[in-house]
């Protein structure tokens, strides 16, 4: 069953990325696959994965798909993630 929501990817040094998706399980797999192939579009996230070799994928909140961007922006504004390339969802 697909669950949509807001997630956090964090590393040993406590740096993190905030994202949202309509399918949390699939998104985690996509991130990991791209990172393992050294092909992730976010070069900071790629660098952190290369440095630490692993990450923690944490679901922050389950959110209906139509509210994802609004909620993601709230988390970005509140938590100020270091790894997001843009301050906007």
Number of C-alpha atoms within 10 A of each C-alpha: 5 10 14 22 23 22 22 18 21 21 18 13 8 8 13 21 20 23 23 26 22 18 14 21 15 13 17 16 11 13 18 18 13 14 22 15 9 14 12 18 12 14 15 15 24 21 15 20 19 13 11 11 13 16 16 12 19 14 17 15 16 17 19 13 14 10 12 21 18 12 20 23 18 14 20 19 13 9 12 14 20 16 20 18 14 9 12 11 18
